[in-house]
Amino acid sequence: MNAVRALVHALAIAASMTWEVLWALILGFALSAIVQAVVRREAISGLLGDDRPRTLAIAAGLGAASSSCSYAAVALARSLFRKGAHFTAVMAFEIASTNLVIELGIILALLIGWQFTLAEFVGGPLMILLVALGFRLVLRGRILDEARAQAERGVAGSMEGHAAMDMSVAGDGSLWQRLRSPDGLTAVSHIFVMEWAAVLRDVVAGLFIAGAVGAWVPGSFWRHFFFTGHPLAAKMWGPIIGPLVAVVSFVCSIGNVPLAGVLWNGGISFGGVVSFIFADLIILPIILIYRKYYGTRAALVVTATFYAAMVTASYVIEIVFGLAHLVPAGRDAKVVEASVTWNYTTVLNIAFLVLAGALLVRFFTTGGAGMLKMMGGEPDPRRRPSRSQGPSH
């Protein structure tokens, strides 16, 4: 009976967090679907031909408007690289796709605090800059040639079909006219449902893991693990250990936000939370996909550079936000059981569930069901001829 009560407790916490963020998830994916419906993926690779600051800024902007599924982001980045985009630019696109998206920011604000949302949107561009600098130092010559040769082989990873789908609306009308058209509404519904399908596994896993950890792991363990009795040591340790916890949690994308809330309540530093959330692109399954996509040496370089960049960016965030008095004084992330009451959360959840229902109906009545079967798919076979590419100077 104790095991049953413990399981019920964990599920109750997971359900409570789900209810808190449900409307934000629907809103974030709906806005992302609207943007993706009018931005053609075929045009993206032509904008990412080098690693100049302007190009990296474009890559980050396009990534922020793209998929928030880590697996789909990694697959799409490889697809863009095969079509001629610069490796550093596609990595910037990949980072932004999972760390600078609207739904992540909203959920962070709801579950942990708006300061973490601000930290993500300040730290994300900083991490991209650090990755670009790191690649200029270590990713060149034979390693980059091997990465391109391996990418051209088109070895399947995960979410290949989803990454290859371009559901944007073609046409000469204005953005508003294209969105209001029947094709525009269909595109939005298809992208919305496919984005949900891509991240649902991680969202459910993240909520359950957070609920289980919140219910079963005593607070004393986290206090010792994160050195809460030693403030300076805690600030030094947090950004280092945060990504390593993420690596072994196997949860990526926005699914790691609930667990970030548990870690924050447990005593990890502010910078540690930031680095933990950044680490969705170096969890073990994705590291193995990097190896399939780019070869062993490039995969190790990407993983090590990402880790160094997220740790460094998190130290900077810790210092800057501390000096600006933006680090929250309390540790009250919403990782508790809560009853459903008639408040703004309930009203918003009902309203956005109606919107989600309408998009689901549109999806299934316009042939969307068949697309779900192709999400795993194969890598996009279309490619441009290869061309020699090295870091720009």
Secondary structure, 3 states (H helix, E strand, C coil): CHHHHHHHHHHHHHHHHHHHHHHHHHHHHHHHHHHHHHCCHHHCHHHCCCCCHHHHHHHHHHHHCCCCCHHHHHHHHHHHHHCCCCHHHHHHHHHHHHHCCHHHHHHHHHHCCHHHHHHHHHHHHHHHHHHHHHHHHHCCHHHHHHHHHHHHHCCCCCCHHHHHCCCCCCCCCCHHHHHHCHHHHHHHHHHHHHHHHHHHHHHHHHHHHHHHHHHHCCHHHHHHHCCCCCHHHHHHHHHHHHHHHHHHHCCCHHHHHHHHHHHHHHCCCHHHHHHHHHHHHHCHHHHHHHHHHHCHHHHHHHHHHHHHHHHHHHHHHHHHHHHCCCCCCCCCCCCCCCCCCCCHHHHHHHHHHHHHHHHHHHHHHCCCHHHHCCCCCCCCCCCCCCCCCCCCC
